[in-house]
């Protein structure tokens, strides 16, 4: 009798009891959901490709990770302890494939419950092409100019060429790699520096060191300057003789370092008329030579000869 009463008591109002139990479970789940916290960050995407093939299509280099769990559990997790990867090793021929992004835990992310990990995007399309290599030249990217009066007379980049590798369609269009910018602005001396090589896109890689050594030789600029109205001065003329008329001015071309040539003044240049052969009054054709110019070289002058009349000075 006691058992029957217990059974009747348990079965009494059964629908109401089921509804109440269901509501309690729902409330428990709702409480659990509402007490969980979300955390977001991005991690690098590691893509594994089969031997002899390479990815030819652009794909995200990072993926978005969502952690969902108890606040005190998920915030101590280090980002590097959540890894995202795609494995394409099963594909042996070129083509377009859709692959799932898989997430793995390690370190601080292990043994944490409850913990939900979601990744965006969940799947990615990849185009695989044959992997090829090609040797291309290295071109320095020079910007600016040396200081006034200086110039770069030689530049050397080492190595002069490198081997790049990647998907066939990505490598075929590359003929040269540029270095990062090399600033020449205001330089007055030779220099050397290690510079990075700039890849045309992330799907092309360099087989070896992704940098080069650049050496630039900078020297003072050598320039020429034409000087007109250069005075002609008689030299070694006897004191009892004079020129009947003052000789016309000539011209001179000098050469040297830019700053030195720019600094030559008009009163520092003369053409010297050699009168050492003149012994008596008369008409002579005499040679001219340039007077030495400070810090510069005279490369030409005119006239080279001059016809003059020499008369007695009356002394």
C-alpha positions in Angstrom: 0.0 0.0 0.0 2.8 2.4 0.9 4.5 1.7 -2.5 1.3 2.4 -4.4 0.8 5.7 -2.5 4.4 6.7 -3.4 3.8 5.8 -7.0 0.6 7.8 -7.2 2.3 10.7 -5.5 5.1 10.7 -8.0 2.8 10.4 -11.0 0.4 13.0 -9.7 0.5 16.2 -11.8 3.2 14.6 -14.0 2.9 17.2 -16.9 3.3 20.0 -14.4 6.4 18.4 -12.9 7.9 17.8 -16.4 7.4 21.4 -17.3 9.0 22.5 -14.1 12.0 20.2 -14.6 12.4 21.5 -18.1 12.2 25.1 -17.0 14.8 24.4 -14.3 17.2 22.9 -16.9 16.7 25.8 -19.2 17.3 28.3 -16.3 20.5 26.4 -15.4 21.7 26.5 -19.0 20.8 30.1 -19.3 22.6 31.0 -16.1 25.6 29.1 -17.4 25.5 30.9 -20.7 25.0 34.3 -19.2 27.9 33.9 -16.8 30.4 33.0 -19.6 32.7 35.7 -20.9 34.0 36.2 -24.5 37.5 37.2 -25.5 38.7 38.0 -29.0 42.2 38.1 -30.6 43.9 37.2 -33.9 46.6 34.6 -34.4 48.8 33.7 -37.4 47.5 31.2 -39.8 49.9 28.4 -40.6 49.4 26.8 -44.0 51.1 23.5 -44.9 51.5 22.8 -48.6 52.5 19.5 -50.4 56.0 19.2 -51.9 56.3 20.7 -55.3 53.2 22.9 -55.0 52.7 26.5 -53.6 49.7 28.7 -52.9 48.9 31.1 -55.7 45.8 32.8 -54.3 45.7 35.5 -51.6 44.6 34.3 -48.2 44.3 35.8 -44.7 47.6 35.7 -42.8 45.7 35.8 -39.5 42.4 34.5 -38.3 40.1 35.8 -35.6 39.8 33.6 -32.5 36.9 33.8 -30.0 37.3 32.3 -26.6 34.2 31.7 -24.5 34.4 30.6 -20.9 34.7 31.7 -17.3 36.4 35.1 -17.1 39.0 34.0 -14.6 39.9 31.1 -16.9 40.1 32.6 -20.4 41.9 35.9 -19.8 45.2 34.3 -18.5 45.4 32.3 -21.8 48.3 33.4 -23.9 47.6 34.2 -27.5 50.5 32.1 -28.7 48.9 29.0 -27.0 46.1 29.0 -29.5 47.2 27.8 -32.9 45.3 28.0 -36.2 46.4 25.9 -39.2 45.3 24.6 -42.6 46.8 21.4 -44.0 46.8 21.0 -47.8 49.2 18.1 -47.9 46.6 15.6 -49.1 46.4 17.4 -52.5 48.9 16.2 -55.0 48.0 18.3 -58.1 47.4 21.9 -59.0 43.8 23.2 -58.5 41.4 25.1 -56.3 40.6 23.5 -52.9 38.5 24.5 -49.9 40.1 23.7 -46.6 39.0 23.9 -43.0 40.8 26.0 -40.5 41.7 23.9 -37.5 42.5 25.2 -34.0 44.7 23.5 -31.5 45.4 24.3 -27.8 48.6 24.2 -25.9 50.2 25.6 -22.8 47.9 27.9 -20.9 44.9 26.9 -23.1 45.0 23.2 -22.1 42.8 21.6 -19.5 40.5 24.6 -19.2 36.8 23.8 -19.0 34.3 25.1 -19.9 36.1 26.6 -23.0 34.7 27.2 -26.4 37.0 28.2 -29.3 35.6 29.6 -32.5 37.6 30.7 -35.5 36.7 33.1 -38.4 36.8 32.2 -41.2 36.1 28.6 -40.7 37.0 27.6 -44.3 39.3 29.2 -46.9 39.7 28.6 -50.7 43.2 28.0 -51.9 44.7 27.8 -55.4 47.7 25.5 -55.7 50.2 25.8 -58.5 53.6 24.3 -59.3 56.4 25.6 -57.1 59.1 27.3 -59.2 62.3 29.2 -58.6 63.8 32.2 -60.5 67.0 34.3 -60.1 66.3 38.0 -60.2 68.5 41.1 -59.8 68.6 43.3 -56.7 68.1 47.1 -57.4 68.8 49.7 -54.6 66.0 52.2 -54.0 68.0 55.4 -53.7 66.3 58.5 -52.3 67.5 62.1 -51.9 70.9 63.6 -52.8 74.3 64.0 -51.1 75.1 67.4 -49.6 75.8 70.3 -52.1 79.3 69.8 -53.6 79.2 66.0 -53.2 78.0 63.2 -55.4 77.8 59.4 -55.3 80.3 58.1 -57.8 79.8 54.4 -57.2 77.3 52.1 -55.7 77.5 48.3 -55.1 74.8 46.0 -53.8 75.8 42.5 -52.6 74.5 40.0 -53.6 73.6 41.5 -57.0 70.9 38.8 -57.5 68.9 36.4 -55.4 66.7 33.3 -56.0 63.0 33.7 -55.3 60.4 30.9 -55.1 56.7 30.6 -55.1 53.7 29.7 -57.2 54.4 29.8 -61.0 52.1 32.6 -61.8 53.4 34.7 -58.9 57.1 34.2 -59.7 57.0 34.6 -63.5 56.2 38.4 -63.4 59.1 39.3 -61.1 62.3 40.5 -62.8 63.9 42.4 -59.9 63.6 43.0 -56.2 64.0 46.5 -54.8 65.8 47.2 -51.5 64.2 49.3 -48.8 64.8 53.0 -49.2 68.4 54.2 -48.9 68.6 57.8 -48.0 71.4 59.8 -49.5 70.2 63.2 -48.2 73.1 65.4 -46.9 75.8 62.7 -47.0 79.4 63.8 -47.4 81.2 60.5 -47.1 81.1 56.9 -48.2 79.0 54.5 -46.3 77.7 50.9 -46.1 74.5 49.5 -44.7 72.5 46.3 -44.6 69.1 46.7 -46.2 66.0 44.6 -46.4 64.7 43.3 -49.8 61.1 44.1 -50.6 59.0 41.3 -51.9 56.3 42.0 -54.5 53.7 40.1 -52.4 53.5 37.7 -49.5 53.2 34.6 -51.8 56.8 35.0 -53.0 59.7 34.1 -50.8 63.5 34.5 -51.0 65.7 31.4 -51.0 68.2 32.5 -48.4 68.9 35.8 -46.6 66.2 38.5 -47.3 68.7 41.3 -47.0 71.6 42.8 -49.0 74.7 44.9 -48.3 74.8 48.3 -50.0 78.0 50.3 -50.3 78.0 53.9 -51.7 81.1 55.9 -52.5 80.6 59.6 -52.1 83.2 62.2 -53.1 83.3 65.9 -53.7 81.8 66.8 -57.0 84.2 67.8 -59.7 82.9 70.6 -61.9 84.2 73.0 -64.5 83.6 76.8 -64.5 84.0 79.3 -67.3 85.5 82.7 -66.2 85.2 85.6 -68.6 86.8 89.1 -68.5 90.0 87.7 -67.1 92.6 90.5 -66.9 95.9 90.1 -68.9 99.0 91.2 -67.0 102.4 91.8 -68.7 105.2 89.9 -67.1 109.0 90.5 -67.3 108.7 93.6 -69.4 111.7 95.9 -69.1 111.1 99.1 -67.1 112.0 101.3 -70.1 109.3 99.7 -72.3 105.5 99.7 -72.1 102.6 98.3 -74.0 101.1 100.9 -76.4 97.6 99.8 -75.4 96.2 97.7 -72.6 95.5 94.1 -73.8 91.9 93.0 -74.1 90.7 90.6 -71.4 90.6 86.9 -72.0 88.7 83.9 -70.6 89.7 80.9 -68.6 88.1 77.5 -67.8 88.9 76.0 -64.4 88.0 72.6 -62.9 88.0 71.2 -59.4 85.9 70.3 -56.4 82.5 72.1 -56.5 83.0 74.0 -53.3 86.5 75.1 -54.2 85.5 76.2 -57.7 82.5 78.1 -56.4 84.9 79.9 -54.0 87.2 81.3 -56.7 86.9 85.1 -56.8 87.4 87.3 -59.9 90.5 89.0 -58.4 92.2 85.6 -58.1 92.4 84.8 -61.8 94.8 86.4 -64.4 96.3 85.6 -67.7 100.1 86.4 -67.8 101.6 87.9 -70.9 105.2 86.7 -71.3 107.3 89.7 -72.3 110.7 88.3 -71.4 111.7 88.1 -75.1 111.0 91.9 -75.7 114.2 93.9 -75.8 113.3 97.0 -77.8 110.1 98.8 -79.1 108.2 97.1 -81.9 105.3 94.7 -82.6 105.4 91.3 -81.1 103.3 88.1 -80.9 103.6 87.0 -77.3 102.4 83.9 -75.4 99.9 83.9 -72.5 99.7 81.5 -69.6 97.3 81.3 -66.8 98.2 82.3 -63.3 97.7 79.4 -60.8 94.2 79.4 -59.2 93.9 78.3 -55.5 92.4 74.8 -55.1 91.5 74.5 -58.8 93.1 73.5 -62.1 93.1 75.6 -65.3 92.1 73.4 -68.1 91.8 76.0 -70.9 92.3 79.6 -71.6 92.0 82.1 -74.5 93.8 83.7 -76.2 96.9 81.6 -76.3 98.8 84.3 -78.2 98.4 88.1 -78.4 99.8 90.7 -80.8 101.0 93.8 -79.0 102.8 97.1 -79.8 105.7 97.9 -77.4 106.9 101.5 -77.1 109.5 103.3 -75.0 108.3 104.3 -71.6 110.3 107.6 -71.6 112.1 106.6 -68.4 
